[in-house]
Amino acid sequence: MLEKIYIVGYEGNGLSTSGWLWFRGKQDALDHYNELKTDLEPQGAIVYKGELDVVNTENELINSEVEKFLEENDWENAFKTETK
């Protein structure tokens, strides 16, 4: 059974870190996305959001699927349509 999760992350132009979180709730993801855009985008970060269908419901397995997805797609363009 597929479960939709929502991914929000950032990659830094001039920031020393980058990262991502996933959410089961779309509104929670949107709230976090808006916070990152407000806090990090002025510092030159690229902030992205997107959706991913995952098979597993265990958190560790979902983390693995997200990591694999982001490794196979560069972060900046993985969610190109959602970041506009």
DSSP file (Angstrom, degrees, kcal/mol; ACC not computed):
  #  RESIDUE AA STRUCTURE BP1 BP2  ACC     N-H-->O    O-->H-N    N-H-->O    O-->H-N    TCO  KAPPA ALPHA  PHI   PSI    X-CA   Y-CA   Z-CA
    1    1 A M              0   0    0      0, 0.0     2,-0.3     0, 0.0    53,-0.0   0.000 360.0 360.0 360.0 132.3    0.0    0.0    0.0
    2    2 A L        -     0   0    0     51,-0.1     2,-0.4    55,-0.0    53,-0.2  -0.615 360.0-164.8 -86.7 143.3    1.4    3.4   -0.9
    3    3 A E  E     -A   54   0A   0     51,-3.0    51,-3.0    -2,-0.3     2,-0.5  -0.993  16.4-133.4-125.0 133.7    1.5    6.3    1.5
    4    4 A K  E     -A   53   0A   0     -2,-0.4     2,-0.3    49,-0.2    49,-0.2  -0.749  26.2-177.7 -88.1 128.9    2.0    9.9    0.4
    5    5 A I  E     -A   52   0A   0     47,-2.7    47,-2.3    -2,-0.5     2,-0.5  -0.857  20.5-132.4-119.8 161.3    4.5   11.8    2.4
    6    6 A Y  E     -AB  51  23A   0     17,-2.8    17,-2.7    -2,-0.3     2,-0.4  -0.960  17.9-157.1-119.2 127.0    5.5   15.5    2.0
    7    7 A I  E     -AB  50  22A   0     43,-3.0    43,-2.1    -2,-0.5     2,-0.4  -0.867  11.0-179.6-110.2 135.4    9.2   16.4    2.0
    8    8 A V  E     +AB  49  21A   0     13,-2.6    13,-2.7    -2,-0.4     2,-0.3  -0.999  18.4 144.3-131.4 135.2   10.6   19.9    2.8
    9    9 A G  E     -AB  48  20A   0     39,-2.4    39,-2.6    -2,-0.4     2,-0.3  -0.937  30.2-140.3-157.4 179.7   14.3   20.7    2.7
   10   10 A Y  E     -AB  47  19A   0      9,-2.6     9,-2.0    -2,-0.3     2,-0.4  -0.989   0.4-160.2-148.5 153.8   16.9   23.3    2.0
   11   11 A E  E     -A   46   0A   0     35,-2.1    35,-3.3    -2,-0.3     2,-0.6  -0.998  30.1-121.4-135.5 135.7   20.3   23.4    0.4
   12   12 A G  E     -A   45   0A   0     -2,-0.4     2,-1.0     5,-0.4    33,-0.2  -0.687  20.7-169.5 -98.1 123.4   22.6   26.3    1.2
   13   13 A N  S    S-     0   0    0     31,-0.7     3,-0.1    -2,-0.6    -2,-0.0  -0.897 103.9  -4.4 -88.3 101.6   24.2   28.8   -1.0
   14   14 A G  S    S+     0   0    0     -2,-1.0     2,-0.3     1,-0.4    -1,-0.2   0.330 113.0 115.1  91.9  -8.1   26.5   30.2    1.6
   15   15 A L        -     0   0    0     29,-0.1    -1,-0.4     2,-0.1    -3,-0.1  -0.703  63.3-141.4 -91.9 149.2   25.0   28.0    4.4
   16   16 A S  S    S+     0   0    0     -2,-0.3     2,-0.3    -3,-0.1    -1,-0.1   0.578  80.4  42.7 -85.7  -8.0   27.2   25.5    6.1
   17   17 A T        -     0   0    0      2,-0.0    -5,-0.4    -6,-0.0     2,-0.3  -0.856  56.1-170.6-132.4 166.6   24.4   22.9    6.3
   18   18 A S        +     0   0    0     -2,-0.3     2,-0.3    -7,-0.2    -7,-0.2  -0.949  19.3 152.4-146.0 163.9   21.5   21.4    4.3
   19   19 A G  E     -B   10   0A   0     -9,-2.0    -9,-2.6    -2,-0.3     2,-0.3  -0.993  23.7-143.3-177.2 175.9   18.8   19.1    5.3
   20   20 A W  E     -B    9   0A   0     -2,-0.3     2,-0.3   -11,-0.3   -11,-0.3  -0.986   3.5-163.1-153.5 157.2   15.3   17.8    4.9
   21   21 A L  E     -B    8   0A   0    -13,-2.7   -13,-2.6    -2,-0.3     2,-0.4  -0.968  13.4-142.8-136.4 153.4   12.3   16.5    6.9
   22   22 A W  E     -B    7   0A   0     -2,-0.3     2,-0.3   -15,-0.2   -15,-0.2  -0.914  14.3-166.0-119.1 152.7    9.3   14.5    5.8
   23   23 A F  E     -B    6   0A   0    -17,-2.7   -17,-2.8    -2,-0.4     3,-0.0  -0.944  25.6-150.5-133.2 150.0    5.7   14.9    7.1
   24   24 A R  S    S+     0   0    0     -2,-0.3     2,-0.5   -19,-0.2    -1,-0.1   0.721  87.4  69.2 -87.4 -25.8    2.6   12.8    6.9
   25   25 A G  S  > S-     0   0    0      1,-0.1     4,-1.9   -19,-0.1     5,-0.1  -0.820  70.8-151.2 -98.6 129.5    0.4   16.0    7.0
   26   26 A K  H  > S+     0   0    0     -2,-0.5     4,-2.4     1,-0.2     5,-0.2   0.888  97.4  51.3 -64.2 -40.5    0.4   18.3    4.1
   27   27 A Q  H  > S+     0   0    0      2,-0.2     4,-2.6     1,-0.2    -1,-0.2   0.898 107.7  52.5 -66.9 -39.3   -0.3   21.4    6.2
   28   28 A D  H  > S+     0   0    0      1,-0.2     4,-2.1     2,-0.2    -1,-0.2   0.917 111.0  48.0 -59.6 -42.7    2.6   20.6    8.6
   29   29 A A  H  X S+     0   0    0     -4,-1.9     4,-2.7     1,-0.2    -2,-0.2   0.919 111.2  49.9 -64.1 -43.5    4.9   20.4    5.6
   30   30 A L  H  X S+     0   0    0     -4,-2.4     4,-2.5     2,-0.2    -2,-0.2   0.897 109.3  51.6 -63.6 -40.8    3.6   23.7    4.2
   31   31 A D  H  X S+     0   0    0     -4,-2.6     4,-1.9     2,-0.2    -1,-0.2   0.923 112.5  45.5 -61.1 -44.4    4.1   25.4    7.6
   32   32 A H  H  X S+     0   0    0     -4,-2.1     4,-2.5     2,-0.2    -2,-0.2   0.907 111.3  53.3 -66.0 -41.6    7.7   24.2    7.8
   33   33 A Y  H  X S+     0   0    0     -4,-2.7     4,-2.5     1,-0.2    -2,-0.2   0.925 109.0  48.8 -57.8 -46.7    8.3   25.2    4.2
   34   34 A N  H  X S+     0   0    0     -4,-2.5     4,-2.0     1,-0.2    -1,-0.2   0.872 109.9  52.3 -64.5 -36.9    7.1   28.7    4.8
   35   35 A E  H  X S+     0   0    0     -4,-1.9     4,-2.8     2,-0.2     5,-0.3   0.929 111.0  47.1 -62.6 -45.6    9.3   29.0    7.9
   36   36 A L  H  X>S+     0   0    0     -4,-2.5     4,-3.3     1,-0.2     5,-1.2   0.905 110.7  51.9 -63.9 -41.2   12.4   27.9    5.9
   37   37 A K  H  <5S+     0   0    0     -4,-2.5     4,-0.4     3,-0.2    -1,-0.2   0.904 114.6  43.3 -61.4 -40.9   11.6   30.3    3.1
   38   38 A T  H  <5S+     0   0    0     -4,-2.0    -2,-0.2    -5,-0.2    -1,-0.2   0.914 125.3  32.5 -69.6 -43.8   11.3   33.2    5.6
   39   39 A D  H  <5S+     0   0    0     -4,-2.8    -2,-0.2    -5,-0.2    -3,-0.2   0.890 131.3  23.3 -84.0 -41.4   14.4   32.2    7.6
   40   40 A L  T ><>S+     0   0    0     -4,-3.3     5,-1.8    -5,-0.3     3,-1.3   0.778 104.2  70.8-104.8 -30.4   16.8   30.7    5.1
   41   41 A E  G > <S+     0   0    0     -5,-1.2     3,-2.1    -4,-0.4    -3,-0.1   0.894  96.0  56.6 -59.8 -39.6   15.9   32.0    1.6
   42   42 A P  G 3 5S+     0   0    0      0, 0.0    -1,-0.3     0, 0.0    -2,-0.1   0.753 103.2  57.1 -62.2 -19.8   17.2   35.5    2.5
   43   43 A Q  G < 5S-     0   0    0     -3,-1.3    -2,-0.2    -4,-0.1    -3,-0.1   0.389 129.8 -96.5 -89.4   3.5   20.5   33.9    3.3
   44   44 A G  T < 5S+     0   0    0     -3,-2.1   -31,-0.7     1,-0.3    -3,-0.2   0.548  74.5 146.9  97.3   8.8   20.8   32.4   -0.1
   45   45 A A  E   < -A   12   0A   0     -5,-1.8     2,-0.6   -33,-0.2    -1,-0.3  -0.450  47.5-130.1 -77.8 150.8   19.4   28.9    0.6
   46   46 A I  E     -A   11   0A   0    -35,-3.3   -35,-2.1    -2,-0.1     2,-0.5  -0.910  26.0-161.9 -96.4 122.2   17.3   27.0   -1.9
   47   47 A V  E     +A   10   0A   0     -2,-0.6     2,-0.3   -37,-0.2   -37,-0.2  -0.901  12.1 179.4-109.3 132.8   14.2   25.7   -0.2
   48   48 A Y  E     -A    9   0A   0    -39,-2.6   -39,-2.4    -2,-0.5     2,-0.3  -0.908  13.1-174.8-132.3 159.4   12.2   22.9   -1.8
   49   49 A K  E     +A    8   0A   0     30,-0.3     2,-0.3    -2,-0.3   -41,-0.2  -0.976  16.5 146.7-145.8 156.9    9.1   20.9   -1.1
   50   50 A G  E     -A    7   0A   0    -43,-2.1   -43,-3.0    -2,-0.3     2,-0.4  -0.983  37.8-103.7-173.9 177.4    7.5   17.9   -2.8
   51   51 A E  E     -A    6   0A   0     -2,-0.3     2,-0.4   -45,-0.2   -45,-0.2  -0.894  25.6-174.1-119.2 148.5    5.5   14.8   -2.4
   52   52 A L  E     -A    5   0A   0    -47,-2.3   -47,-2.7    -2,-0.4     2,-0.5  -0.989  20.0-137.4-143.7 132.6    6.7   11.2   -2.5
   53   53 A D  E     -A    4   0A   0     -2,-0.4     2,-0.3   -49,-0.2   -49,-0.2  -0.798  27.9-172.6 -88.5 126.6    4.7    8.0   -2.5
   54   54 A V  E     -A    3   0A   0    -51,-3.0   -51,-3.0    -2,-0.5     8,-0.1  -0.885  24.5-149.7-121.2 152.7    6.4    5.4   -0.3
   55   55 A V  S    S+     0   0    0     -2,-0.3     2,-0.2   -53,-0.2    -1,-0.1   0.851  76.4  67.6 -86.8 -38.7    5.5    1.7    0.3
   56   56 A N        -     0   0    0      1,-0.1   -53,-0.1     5,-0.1    -2,-0.1  -0.494  56.0-162.3 -90.3 152.8    6.6    1.3    3.9
   57   57 A T        +     0   0    0     -2,-0.2     2,-0.3   -55,-0.0    -1,-0.1   0.475  61.4 102.2-109.0  -5.3    5.0    2.9    6.9
   58   58 A E  S  > S-     0   0    0      1,-0.1     4,-2.4     2,-0.0     3,-0.3  -0.645  74.6-130.6 -80.7 136.2    7.9    2.4    9.4
   59   59 A N  H  > S+     0   0    0     -2,-0.3     4,-2.8     1,-0.2     5,-0.2   0.871 104.7  51.7 -55.5 -44.1    9.8    5.6    9.9
   60   60 A E  H  > S+     0   0    0      1,-0.2     4,-1.9     2,-0.2    -1,-0.2   0.895 111.7  47.3 -62.5 -39.6   13.2    4.1    9.3
   61   61 A L  H  > S+     0   0    0     -3,-0.3     4,-2.0     2,-0.2    -1,-0.2   0.879 111.4  50.6 -69.9 -37.8   12.1    2.6    6.0
   62   62 A I  H  X S+     0   0    0     -4,-2.4     4,-2.6     2,-0.2     5,-0.2   0.927 108.0  53.5 -64.2 -43.6   10.6    5.8    4.9
   63   63 A N  H  X S+     0   0    0     -4,-2.8     4,-2.7     1,-0.2    -2,-0.2   0.915 108.7  50.1 -55.5 -43.6   13.8    7.6    5.8
   64   64 A S  H  X S+     0   0    0     -4,-1.9     4,-2.4     1,-0.2    -1,-0.2   0.901 110.3  49.3 -62.5 -41.6   15.7    5.2    3.6
   65   65 A E  H  X S+     0   0    0     -4,-2.0     4,-2.3     2,-0.2    -1,-0.2   0.904 112.5  47.3 -66.3 -40.5   13.3    5.7    0.7
   66   66 A V  H  X S+     0   0    0     -4,-2.6     4,-2.7     2,-0.2     5,-0.2   0.935 112.2  49.9 -65.5 -45.4   13.6    9.5    0.9
   67   67 A E  H  X S+     0   0    0     -4,-2.7     4,-2.0    -5,-0.2    -2,-0.2   0.919 111.6  48.6 -58.8 -44.2   17.4    9.3    1.1
   68   68 A K  H  X S+     0   0    0     -4,-2.4     4,-1.9     2,-0.2    -1,-0.2   0.923 111.6  49.8 -62.2 -44.1   17.5    7.1   -1.9
   69   69 A F  H  X S+     0   0    0     -4,-2.3     4,-1.1     1,-0.2    -2,-0.2   0.925 112.8  46.2 -60.2 -45.7   15.2    9.4   -3.8
   70   70 A L  H  < S+     0   0    0     -4,-2.7    -1,-0.2     1,-0.2    -2,-0.2   0.801 110.8  52.9 -72.2 -27.5   17.3   12.5   -3.0
   71   71 A E  H  < S+     0   0    0     -4,-2.0    -1,-0.2    -5,-0.2    -2,-0.2   0.858 111.5  46.3 -70.7 -34.8   20.5   10.7   -3.9
   72   72 A E  H  < S+     0   0    0     -4,-1.9     2,-0.4    -5,-0.2    -2,-0.2   0.666 118.9  42.8 -82.1 -16.7   19.1    9.8   -7.3
   73   73 A N  S  < S-     0   0    0     -4,-1.1    -1,-0.1    -5,-0.2     5,-0.1  -0.997  93.6-113.5-128.5 130.6   17.8   13.3   -7.9
   74   74 A D    >>  -     0   0    0     -2,-0.4     4,-1.5     1,-0.1     3,-0.9  -0.420  29.1-123.3 -66.6 143.2   19.8   16.4   -7.1
   75   75 A W  H 3> S+     0   0    0      1,-0.3     4,-0.6     2,-0.2     3,-0.3   0.855 105.7  57.1 -56.0 -43.0   18.0   18.3   -4.4
   76   76 A E  H 34 S+     0   0    0      1,-0.2    -1,-0.3     2,-0.1     3,-0.1   0.849 120.5  27.7 -61.5 -34.9   17.6   21.6   -6.2
   77   77 A N  H X4 S+     0   0    0     -3,-0.9     3,-1.5     1,-0.1    -1,-0.2   0.477  93.4  92.8-107.4  -3.8   15.7   20.0   -9.1
   78   78 A A  H 3< S+     0   0    0     -4,-1.5     3,-0.1    -3,-0.3    -2,-0.1   0.850 105.4  23.5 -60.4 -33.7   14.1   17.0   -7.4
   79   79 A F  T >X S+     0   0    0     -4,-0.6     4,-1.5     1,-0.1     3,-0.9  -0.226  80.1 148.2-124.1  41.8   10.9   19.0   -6.7
   80   80 A K  T <4 S+     0   0    0     -3,-1.5     4,-0.5     1,-0.3     3,-0.4   0.843  71.4  48.7 -50.0 -44.7   11.3   21.6   -9.5
   81   81 A T  T >4 S+     0   0    0      1,-0.2     3,-0.5    -4,-0.2    -1,-0.3   0.839 111.4  50.1 -69.2 -30.9    7.6   22.1  -10.1
   82   82 A E  T <4 S+     0   0    0     -3,-0.9    -1,-0.2   -33,-0.2    -2,-0.2   0.735 102.6  60.1 -79.7 -21.3    6.8   22.5   -6.4
   83   83 A T  T 3<        0   0    0     -4,-1.5    -1,-0.2    -3,-0.4    -2,-0.2   0.556 360.0 360.0 -85.8  -5.6    9.5   25.1   -5.6
   84   84 A K    <         0   0    0     -3,-0.5    -1,-0.2    -4,-0.5    -2,-0.1   0.492 360.0 360.0 -82.4 360.0    8.2   27.7   -8.1
